[in-house]
């Protein structure tokens, strides 16, 4: 009897995994809720496309730290003579199918969704011959952005800023990309193999909170857990200087 239970469990795992894989490779399946990027970016010199961590549905406007982050980049670009706009890219639907697709996508490196965004970016740069694009991603969003960049190697007007690449992702970084895994003050635990022990140690004697703790955090549902180093405010030494240098190297003054 134990033998048959083992076989049944193996078959179940196979079909669940295969089903989720099929959900991801069905490029464009589902009703993804985001506006066409080229409509939001009309007549702009530079378009910043935000890819959040987690399930890929959080707007940068929901977090004051990320609002400041993008205001810092846009201010720097403005001083260089470029107009710019920041738009959200929502990569998963707000339902169980979307959740399943995002989980599988993160495991197999987003084969269909990465191609989907790459096609949109190509359309944008073709329809506006002067436009440049910067893809910005955090955590799983950083992984997603790097996979998108692999489809855009031949498009010299697309760049990326990848923030807090998770420790288990070891793919080579695409060209025209900046990777930031350290804010210049504290090592980000999400980028090291000690992530689990560090988070357990930091949160052993406190409950998750609705207020964002200083020093770095991750979200668990609608609550925050401490995660040392996982914060990338614009004025931190390893953030502003790295991005400013990257912009001046690749864009220059207009």
Secondary structure, DSSP 8 states (H G I E B T S, - for coil): -HHHHHHHHHHHHHHHHHHHHHHHHSTT-S------HHHHTTT-SEEEEEE-STTS---GGG-HHHHHHHHHHHHHHHHTT--EEEEE---S-SSHHHHHHHHHHHHHT-HHHHHHHHHHHHHHHHHSTT-EEEEEEETHHHHHHHHHHHHTTT-TTEEEEEES--TT------TTEEEE-B-SSSB-GGGSTTHHHHHHHHHTTS--BSS--TT-EEEETTEEEE-TT----TTSTTTHHHHHHHHHHHT---
